[in-house]
Amino acid sequence: MKYFKKSLKKIHDLTVENHTFYAYFRTGSSFMDNDYFLRKTYKDIIQDDLMLLSFDSKISTFYDYLMAQMVTAGILTKYFEGRIDQIQYNTVV
């Protein structure tokens, strides 16, 4: 239970830290796609995430990576919440 709650907190923190992009993604907007998803020529795109050390700006953008994190976060949230419910209500699937 502790692991699932801690994981949900990390997901929540990710969405709070990136609230503008998260809202853009969740609403299905596309008006900023050129800014978010077109590759740029600058090299200073690595932010605070160590996973981006292997980031290749010739292939993708930072927001491609962030979008993948957001999609994964949604899937994991459903899974973690389901597991918490199973533990709380003592059900087995």
N, CA, C and O atoms as a printed pandas DataFrame, in Angstrom:
     atom_number atom_name residue_name chain_id  residue_number  x_coord  y_coord  z_coord
0              1         N          MET        A               1    0.830   -1.184    0.000
1              2        CA          MET        A               1    0.000    0.000    0.000
2              3         C          MET        A               1    0.883    1.261    0.000
3              4         O          MET        A               1    0.617    2.227   -0.715
4              5         N          LYS        A               2    1.929    1.218    0.815
5              6        CA          LYS        A               2    2.825    2.361    0.921
6              7         C          LYS        A               2    3.487    2.655   -0.436
7              8         O          LYS        A               2    3.596    3.811   -0.844
8              9         N          TYR        A               3    3.927    1.595   -1.124
9             10        CA          TYR        A               3    4.556    1.741   -2.435
10            11         C          TYR        A               3    3.595    2.393   -3.436
11            12         O          TYR        A               3    3.983    3.308   -4.162
12            13         N          PHE        A               4    2.355    1.927   -3.476
13            14        CA          PHE        A               4    1.387    2.453   -4.440
14            15         C          PHE        A               4    1.074    3.919   -4.157
15            16         O          PHE        A               4    0.970    4.721   -5.085
16            17         N          LYS        A               5    0.924    4.270   -2.898
17            18        CA          LYS        A               5    0.645    5.670   -2.544
18            19         C          LYS        A               5    1.831    6.574   -2.869
19            20         O          LYS        A               5    1.654    7.698   -3.337
20            21         N          LYS        A               6    3.038    6.077   -2.618
21            22        CA          LYS        A               6    4.239    6.848   -2.939
22            23         C          LYS        A               6    4.351    7.053   -4.454
23            24         O          LYS        A               6    4.725    8.131   -4.914
24            25         N          SER        A               7    4.027    6.022   -5.212
25            26        CA          SER        A               7    4.069    6.114   -6.677
26            27         C          SER        A               7    3.029    7.100   -7.196
27            28         O          SER        A               7    3.309    7.865   -8.119
28            29         N          LEU        A               8    1.842    7.090   -6.618
29            30        CA          LEU        A               8    0.806    8.051   -7.012
30            31         C          LEU        A               8    1.241    9.473   -6.693
31            32         O          LEU        A               8    0.931   10.399   -7.442
32            33         N          LYS        A               9    1.951    9.654   -5.597
33            34        CA          LYS        A               9    2.456   10.984   -5.230
34            35         C          LYS        A               9    3.463   11.461   -6.267
35            36         O          LYS        A               9    3.448   12.635   -6.639
36            37         N          LYS        A              10    4.331   10.582   -6.740
37            38        CA          LYS        A              10    5.310   10.951   -7.765
38            39         C          LYS        A              10    4.606   11.360   -9.059
39            40         O          LYS        A              10    5.006   12.323   -9.714
40            41         N          ILE        A              11    3.566   10.628   -9.416
41            42        CA          ILE        A              11    2.803   10.960  -10.620
42            43         C          ILE        A              11    2.138   12.317  -10.449
43            44         O          ILE        A              11    2.155   13.145  -11.360
44            45         N          HIS        A              12    1.555   12.539   -9.285
45            46        CA          HIS        A              12    0.924   13.832   -8.999
46            47         C          HIS        A              12    1.948   14.964   -9.104
47            48         O          HIS        A              12    1.665   16.004   -9.697
48            49         N          ASP        A              13    3.126   14.765   -8.535
49            50        CA          ASP        A              13    4.179   15.781   -8.590
50            51         C          ASP        A              13    4.584   16.084  -10.030
51            52         O          ASP        A              13    4.820   17.239  -10.383
52            53         N          LEU        A              14    4.664   15.046  -10.860
53            54        CA          LEU        A              14    5.003   15.234  -12.274
54            55         C          LEU        A              14    3.974   16.130  -12.959
55            56         O          LEU        A              14    4.332   17.031  -13.717
56            57         N          THR        A              15    2.707   15.879  -12.689
57            58        CA          THR        A              15    1.660   16.673  -13.342
58            59         C          THR        A              15    1.619   18.099  -12.810
59            60         O          THR        A              15    1.316   19.030  -13.557
60            61         N          VAL        A              16    1.919   18.278  -11.529
61            62        CA          VAL        A              16    1.939   19.630  -10.957
62            63         C          VAL        A              16    3.118   20.426  -11.515
63            64         O          VAL        A              16    2.973   21.595  -11.873
64            65         N          GLU        A              17    4.283   19.785  -11.587
65            66        CA          GLU        A              17    5.482   20.457  -12.105
66            67         C          GLU        A              17    5.314   20.866  -13.565
67            68         O          GLU        A              17    5.916   21.843  -14.010
68            69         N          ASN        A              18    4.510   20.135  -14.299
69            70        CA          ASN        A              18    4.310   20.393  -15.729
70            71         C          ASN        A              18    2.849   20.704  -16.012
71            72         O          ASN        A              18    2.294   20.242  -17.009
72            73         N          HIS        A              19    2.231   21.482  -15.144
73            74        CA          HIS        A              19    0.778   21.691  -15.213
74            75         C          HIS        A              19    0.307   22.300  -16.528
75            76         O          HIS        A              19   -0.769   21.948  -17.012
76            77         N          THR        A              20    1.079   23.197  -17.114
77            78        CA          THR        A              20    0.657   23.810  -18.379
78            79         C          THR        A              20    0.600   22.770  -19.491
79            80         O          THR        A              20   -0.387   22.679  -20.220
80            81         N          PHE        A              21    1.670   21.988  -19.613
81            82        CA          PHE        A              21    1.702   20.961  -20.642
82            83         C          PHE        A              21    0.677   19.865  -20.338
83            84         O          PHE        A              21    0.037   19.344  -21.251
84            85         N          TYR        A              22    0.522   19.515  -19.063
85            86        CA          TYR        A              22   -0.438   18.484  -18.673
86            87         C          TYR        A              22   -1.854   18.901  -19.077
87            88         O          TYR        A              22   -2.608   18.089  -19.613
88            89         N          ALA        A              23   -2.213   20.146  -18.826
89            90        CA          ALA        A              23   -3.545   20.642  -19.205
90            91         C          ALA        A              23   -3.697   20.624  -20.728
91            92         O          ALA        A              23   -4.750   20.250  -21.246
92            93         N          TYR        A              24   -2.659   21.022  -21.429
93            94        CA          TYR        A              24   -2.665   21.000  -22.894
94            95         C          TYR        A              24   -2.896   19.578  -23.400
95            96         O          TYR        A              24   -3.726   19.354  -24.281
96            97         N          PHE        A              25   -2.164   18.627  -22.845
97            98        CA          PHE        A              25   -2.264   17.227  -23.231
98            99         C          PHE        A              25   -3.644   16.660  -22.909
99           100         O          PHE        A              25   -4.255   16.009  -23.757
100          101         N          ARG        A              26   -4.140   16.895  -21.702
101          102        CA          ARG        A              26   -5.413   16.309  -21.261
102          103         C          ARG        A              26   -6.620   16.862  -22.015
103          104         O          ARG        A              26   -7.624   16.167  -22.166
104          105         N          THR        A              27   -6.533   18.094  -22.485
105          106        CA          THR        A              27   -7.660   18.672  -23.216
106          107         C          THR        A              27   -7.642   18.305  -24.697
107          108         O          THR        A              27   -8.585   18.615  -25.425
108          109         N          GLY        A              28   -6.578   17.650  -25.143
109          110        CA          GLY        A              28   -6.503   17.253  -26.543
110          111         C          GLY        A              28   -6.240   18.428  -27.481
111          112         O          GLY        A              28   -6.560   18.372  -28.668
112          113         N          SER        A              29   -5.664   19.471  -26.944
113          114        CA          SER        A              29   -5.374   20.657  -27.753
114          115         C          SER        A              29   -4.289   20.368  -28.780
115          116         O          SER        A              29   -3.524   19.413  -28.646
116          117         N          SER        A              30   -4.236   21.207  -29.806
117          118        CA          SER        A              30   -3.195   21.039  -30.823
118          119         C          SER        A              30   -2.596   22.375  -31.274
119          120         O          SER        A              30   -1.705   22.395  -32.123
120          121         N          PHE        A              31   -3.072   23.478  -30.718
121          122        CA          PHE        A              31   -2.630   24.791  -31.183
122          123         C          PHE        A              31   -1.154   25.078  -30.871
123          124         O          PHE        A              31   -0.568   25.966  -31.490
124          125         N          MET        A              32   -0.549   24.365  -29.944
125          126        CA          MET        A              32    0.862   24.576  -29.597
126          127         C          MET        A              32    1.756   23.437  -30.095
127          128         O          MET        A              32    2.927   23.371  -29.722
128          129         N          ASP        A              33    1.235   22.558  -30.915
129          130        CA          ASP        A              33    2.009   21.402  -31.380
130          131         C          ASP        A              33    3.329   21.815  -32.039
131          132         O          ASP        A              33    4.353   21.164  -31.833
132          133         N          ASN        A              34    3.308   22.884  -32.822
133          134        CA          ASN        A              34    4.549   23.324  -33.469
134          135         C          ASN        A              34    5.602   23.707  -32.437
135          136         O          ASN        A              34    6.783   23.414  -32.625
136          137         N          ASP        A              35    5.198   24.348  -31.365
137          138        CA          ASP        A              35    6.150   24.736  -30.322
138          139         C          ASP        A              35    6.628   23.541  -29.515
139          140         O          ASP        A              35    7.799   23.463  -29.143
140          141         N          TYR        A              36    5.733   22.621  -29.247
141          142        CA          TYR        A              36    6.080   21.483  -28.406
142          143         C          TYR        A              36    6.779   20.348  -29.154
143          144         O          TYR        A              36    7.694   19.727  -28.613
144          145         N          PHE        A              37    6.367   20.075  -30.369
145          146        CA          PHE        A              37    6.792   18.835  -31.005
146          147         C          PHE        A              37    7.647   18.969  -32.261
147          148         O          PHE        A              37    8.045   17.955  -32.834
148          149         N          LEU        A              38    7.936   20.171  -32.697
149          150        CA          LEU        A              38    8.873   20.329  -33.808
150          151         C          LEU        A              38   10.281   20.441  -33.237
151          152         O          LEU        A              38   10.519   21.198  -32.296
152          153         N          ARG        A              39   11.206   19.689  -33.810
153          154        CA          ARG        A              39   12.575   19.709  -33.309
154          155         C          ARG        A              39   13.189   21.083  -33.533
155          156         O          ARG        A              39   12.953   21.736  -34.549
156          157         N          LYS        A              40   13.975   21.494  -32.563
157          158        CA          LYS        A              40   14.676   22.778  -32.632
158          159         C          LYS        A              40   16.164   22.512  -32.855
159          160         O          LYS        A              40   16.639   21.390  -32.680
160          161         N          THR        A              41   16.874   23.539  -33.235
161          162        CA          THR        A              41   18.306   23.378  -33.481
162          163         C          THR        A              41   19.146   23.642  -32.242
163          164         O          THR        A              41   20.345   23.360  -32.246
164          165         N          TYR        A              42   18.552   24.173  -31.187
165          166        CA          TYR        A              42   19.334   24.465  -29.986
166          167         C          TYR        A              42   19.669   23.187  -29.226
167          168         O          TYR        A              42   18.985   22.173  -29.364
168          169         N          LYS        A              43   20.707   23.246  -28.438
169          170        CA          LYS        A              43   21.175   22.066  -27.726
170          171         C          LYS        A              43   20.819   22.101  -26.239
171          172         O          LYS        A              43   20.958   21.084  -25.559
172          173         N          ASP        A              44   20.376   23.213  -25.731
173          174        CA          ASP        A              44   20.112   23.350  -24.297
174          175         C          ASP        A              44   18.696   22.913  -23.963
175          176         O          ASP        A              44   17.913   23.700  -23.429
176          177         N          ILE        A              45   18.359   21.666  -24.271
177          178        CA          ILE        A              45   17.001   21.182  -24.023
178          179         C          ILE        A              45   16.918   20.271  -22.812
179          180         O          ILE        A              45   15.825   19.980  -22.326
180          181         N          ILE        A              46   18.059   19.820  -22.321
181          182        CA          ILE        A              46   18.038   18.911  -21.177
182          183         C          ILE        A              46   17.689   19.708  -19.934
183          184         O          ILE        A              46   18.357   20.681  -19.585
184          185         N          GLN        A              47   16.631   19.274  -19.278
185          186        CA          GLN        A              47   16.212   19.954  -18.066
186          187         C          GLN        A              47   16.747   19.201  -16.862
187          188         O          GLN        A              47   17.924   18.842  -16.848
188          189         N          ASP        A              48   15.940   18.952  -15.868
189          190        CA          ASP        A              48   16.413   18.340  -14.628
190          191         C          ASP        A              48   16.263   16.835  -14.588
191          192         O          ASP        A              48   16.499   16.238  -13.537
192          193         N          ASP        A              49   15.891   16.206  -15.652
193          194        CA          ASP        A              49   15.632   14.774  -15.637
194          195         C          ASP        A              49   16.836   14.011  -16.175
195          196         O          ASP        A              49   17.238   14.209  -17.321
196          197         N          LEU        A              50   17.404   13.150  -15.360
197          198        CA          LEU        A              50   18.586   12.393  -15.769
198          199         C          LEU        A              50   18.311   11.451  -16.930
199          200         O          LEU        A              50   19.237   11.081  -17.652
200          201         N          MET        A              51   17.057   11.056  -17.126
201          202        CA          MET        A              51   16.728   10.182  -18.249
202          203         C          MET        A              51   17.030   10.867  -19.576
203          204         O          MET        A              51   17.202   10.196  -20.593
204          205         N          LEU        A              52   17.096   12.180  -19.577
205          206        CA          LEU        A              52   17.339   12.905  -20.817
206          207         C          LEU        A              52   18.815   12.956  -21.203
207          208         O          LEU        A              52   19.167   13.558  -22.217
208          209         N          LEU        A              53   19.670   12.340  -20.418
209          210        CA          LEU        A              53   21.087   12.315  -20.778
210          211         C          LEU        A              53   21.308   11.584  -22.101
211          212         O          LEU        A              53   22.258   11.883  -22.823
212          213         N          SER        A              54   20.445   10.639  -22.417
213          214        CA          SER        A              54   20.560    9.919  -23.680
214          215         C          SER        A              54   19.612   10.492  -24.736
215          216         O          SER        A              54   19.370    9.859  -25.764
216          217         N          PHE        A              55   19.094   11.648  -24.490
217          218        CA          PHE        A              55   18.147   12.326  -25.371
218          219         C          PHE        A              55   18.832   12.728  -26.676
219          220         O          PHE        A              55   19.935   13.275  -26.648
220          221         N          ASP        A              56   18.199   12.468  -27.808
221          222        CA          ASP        A              56   18.747   12.835  -29.104
222          223         C          ASP        A              56   17.815   13.844  -29.767
223          224         O          ASP        A              56   16.724   13.490  -30.214
224          225         N          SER        A              57   18.246   15.093  -29.828
225          226        CA          SER        A              57   17.406   16.156  -30.376
226          227         C          SER        A              57   17.185   16.025  -31.885
227          228         O          SER        A              57   16.360   16.744  -32.449
228          229         N          LYS        A              58   17.904   15.123  -32.541
229          230        CA          LYS        A              58   17.692   14.890  -33.968
230          231         C          LYS        A              58   16.470   14.012  -34.207
231          232         O          LYS        A              58   15.909   13.998  -35.302
232          233         N          ILE        A              59   16.062   13.280  -33.175
233          234        CA          ILE        A              59   14.965   12.327  -33.306
234          235         C          ILE        A              59   13.675   12.835  -32.668
235          236         O          ILE        A              59   12.589   12.631  -33.211
236          237         N          SER        A              60   13.791   13.490  -31.529
237          238        CA          SER        A              60   12.589   13.894  -30.804
238          239         C          SER        A              60   12.823   15.186  -30.036
239          240         O          SER        A              60   13.916   15.752  -30.056
240          241         N          THR        A              61   11.777   15.637  -29.363
241          242        CA          THR        A              61   11.869   16.832  -28.533
242          243         C          THR        A              61   11.698   16.447  -27.075
243          244         O          THR        A              61   11.303   15.325  -26.758
244          245         N          PHE        A              62   11.995   17.376  -26.202
245          246        CA          PHE        A              62   11.770   17.154  -24.781
246          247         C          PHE        A              62   10.302   16.821  -24.529
247          248         O          PHE        A              62    9.991   15.980  -23.685
248          249         N          TYR        A              63    9.412   17.470  -25.249
249          250        CA          TYR        A              63    7.982   17.268  -25.023
250          251         C          TYR        A              63    7.492   15.906  -25.515
251          252         O          TYR        A              63    6.485   15.402  -25.018
252          253         N          ASP        A              64    8.179   15.311  -26.471
253          254        CA          ASP        A              64    7.868   13.925  -26.850
254          255         C          ASP        A              64    8.084   13.020  -25.644
255          256         O          ASP        A              64    7.260   12.158  -25.337
256          257         N          TYR        A              65    9.193   13.229  -24.977
257          258        CA          TYR        A              65    9.536   12.452  -23.790
258          259         C          TYR        A              65    8.522   12.717  -22.675
259          260         O          TYR        A              65    8.044   11.785  -22.027
260          261         N          LEU        A              66    8.200   13.990  -22.458
261          262        CA          LEU        A              66    7.241   14.344  -21.411
262          263         C          LEU        A              66    5.856   13.778  -21.717
263          264         O          LEU        A              66    5.157   13.328  -20.809
264          265         N          MET        A              67    5.459   13.797  -22.976
265          266        CA          MET        A              67    4.176   13.228  -23.386
266          267         C          MET        A              67    4.134   11.731  -23.070
267          268         O          MET        A              67    3.124   11.225  -22.582
268          269         N          ALA        A              68    5.226   11.032  -23.346
269          270        CA          ALA        A              68    5.293    9.601  -23.026
270          271         C          ALA        A              68    5.156    9.385  -21.526
271          272         O          ALA        A              68    4.492    8.444  -21.093
272          273         N          GLN        A              69    5.774   10.243  -20.737
273          274        CA          GLN        A              69    5.636   10.142  -19.286
274          275         C          GLN        A              69    4.188   10.362  -18.859
275          276         O          GLN        A              69    3.693    9.661  -17.977
276          277         N          MET        A              70    3.505   11.325  -19.473
277          278        CA          MET        A              70    2.119   11.632  -19.113
278          279         C          MET        A              70    1.187   10.461  -19.469
279          280         O          MET        A              70    0.303   10.112  -18.687
280          281         N          VAL        A              71    1.383    9.868  -20.628
281          282        CA          VAL        A              71    0.564    8.721  -21.033
282          283         C          VAL        A              71    0.793    7.563  -20.069
283          284         O          VAL        A              71   -0.153    6.929  -19.602
284          285         N          THR        A              72    2.050    7.304  -19.782
285          286        CA          THR        A              72    2.389    6.231  -18.838
286          287         C          THR        A              72    1.815    6.523  -17.458
287          288         O          THR        A              72    1.310    5.618  -16.793
288          289         N          ALA        A              73    1.888    7.762  -17.027
289          290        CA          ALA        A              73    1.355    8.146  -15.713
290          291         C          ALA        A              73   -0.135    7.847  -15.619
291          292         O          ALA        A              73   -0.609    7.384  -14.581
292          293         N          GLY        A              74   -0.874    8.104  -16.685
293          294        CA          GLY        A              74   -2.308    7.822  -16.686
294          295         C          GLY        A              74   -2.598    6.329  -16.538
295          296         O          GLY        A              74   -3.493    5.932  -15.792
296          297         N          ILE        A              75   -1.840    5.520  -17.248
297          298        CA          ILE        A              75   -2.017    4.062  -17.173
298          299         C          ILE        A              75   -1.647    3.551  -15.783
299          300         O          ILE        A              75   -2.371    2.748  -15.194
300          301         N          LEU        A              76   -0.522    4.020  -15.269
301          302        CA          LEU        A              76   -0.084    3.582  -13.945
302          303         C          LEU        A              76   -1.022    4.050  -12.841
303          304         O          LEU        A              76   -1.233    3.335  -11.861
304          305         N          THR        A              77   -1.584    5.243  -12.991
305          306        CA          THR        A              77   -2.525    5.744  -11.982
306          307         C          THR        A              77   -3.709    4.802  -11.848
307          308         O          THR        A              77   -4.106    4.457  -10.735
308          309         N          LYS        A              78   -4.273    4.386  -12.970
309          310        CA          LYS        A              78   -5.398    3.447  -12.925
310          311         C          LYS        A              78   -4.986    2.132  -12.249
311          312         O          LYS        A              78   -5.724    1.581  -11.432
312          313         N          TYR        A              79   -3.812    1.653  -12.600
313          314        CA          TYR        A              79   -3.334    0.400  -12.013
314          315         C          TYR        A              79   -3.125    0.542  -10.505
315          316         O          TYR        A              79   -3.597   -0.291   -9.732
316          317         N          PHE        A              80   -2.422    1.588  -10.088
317          318        CA          PHE        A              80   -2.135    1.783   -8.665
318          319         C          PHE        A              80   -3.410    1.984   -7.860
319          320         O          PHE        A              80   -3.545    1.445   -6.761
320          321         N          GLU        A              81   -4.345    2.757   -8.401
321          322        CA          GLU        A              81   -5.611    2.967   -7.684
322          323         C          GLU        A              81   -6.386    1.655   -7.556
323          324         O          GLU        A              81   -7.012    1.400   -6.527
324          325         N          GLY        A              82   -6.345    0.828   -8.594
325          326        CA          GLY        A              82   -7.004   -0.477   -8.533
326          327         C          GLY        A              82   -6.381   -1.377   -7.483
327          328         O          GLY        A              82   -7.085   -2.062   -6.742
328          329         N          ARG        A              83   -5.053   -1.374   -7.422
329          330        CA          ARG        A              83   -4.357   -2.177   -6.413
330          331         C          ARG        A              83   -4.662   -1.684   -4.997
331          332         O          ARG        A              83   -4.832   -2.493   -4.085
332          333         N          ILE        A              84   -4.732   -0.385   -4.811
333          334        CA          ILE        A              84   -5.068    0.170   -3.498
334          335         C          ILE        A              84   -6.474   -0.262   -3.101
335          336         O          ILE        A              84   -6.709   -0.646   -1.956
336          337         N          ASP        A              85   -7.410   -0.200   -4.052
337          338        CA          ASP        A              85   -8.778   -0.657   -3.774
338          339         C          ASP        A              85   -8.795   -2.134   -3.394
339          340         O          ASP        A              85   -9.499   -2.528   -2.465
340          341         N          GLN        A              86   -8.022   -2.953   -4.110
341          342        CA          GLN        A              86   -7.955   -4.384   -3.794
342          343         C          GLN        A              86   -7.443   -4.609   -2.380
343          344         O          GLN        A              86   -7.968   -5.446   -1.646
344          345         N          ILE        A              87   -6.430   -3.867   -2.008
345          346        CA          ILE        A              87   -5.856   -4.022   -0.667
346          347         C          ILE        A              87   -6.848   -3.546    0.399
347          348         O          ILE        A              87   -7.048   -4.211    1.415
348          349         N          GLN        A              88   -7.461   -2.394    0.154
349          350        CA          GLN        A              88   -8.402   -1.837    1.136
350          351         C          GLN        A              88   -9.622   -2.716    1.326
351          352         O          GLN        A              88  -10.100   -2.897    2.445
352          353         N          TYR        A              89  -10.122   -3.258    0.233
353          354        CA          TYR        A              89  -11.371   -4.046    0.312
354          355         C          TYR        A              89  -11.113   -5.541    0.311
355          356         O          TYR        A              89  -12.037   -6.353    0.256
356          357         N          ASN        A              90   -9.796   -5.894    0.374
357          358        CA          ASN        A              90   -9.410   -7.299    0.495
358          359         C          ASN        A              90   -9.984   -8.173   -0.613
359          360         O          ASN        A              90  -10.478   -9.271   -0.360
360          361         N          THR        A              91   -9.911   -7.666   -1.858
361          362        CA          THR        A              91  -10.387   -8.421   -3.009
362          363         C          THR        A              91   -9.215   -8.883   -3.844
363          364         O          THR        A              91   -8.162   -8.245   -3.857
364          365         N          VAL        A              92   -9.390   -9.960   -4.521
365          366        CA          VAL        A              92   -8.355  -10.509   -5.396
366          367         C          VAL        A              92   -8.899  -10.591   -6.804
367          368         O          VAL        A              92  -10.016  -11.058   -7.028
368          369         N          VAL        A              93   -8.094  -10.128   -7.757
369          370        CA          VAL        A              93   -8.514  -10.173   -9.156
370          371         C          VAL        A              93   -7.818  -11.311   -9.854
371          372         O          VAL        A              93   -8.032  -11.527  -11.047
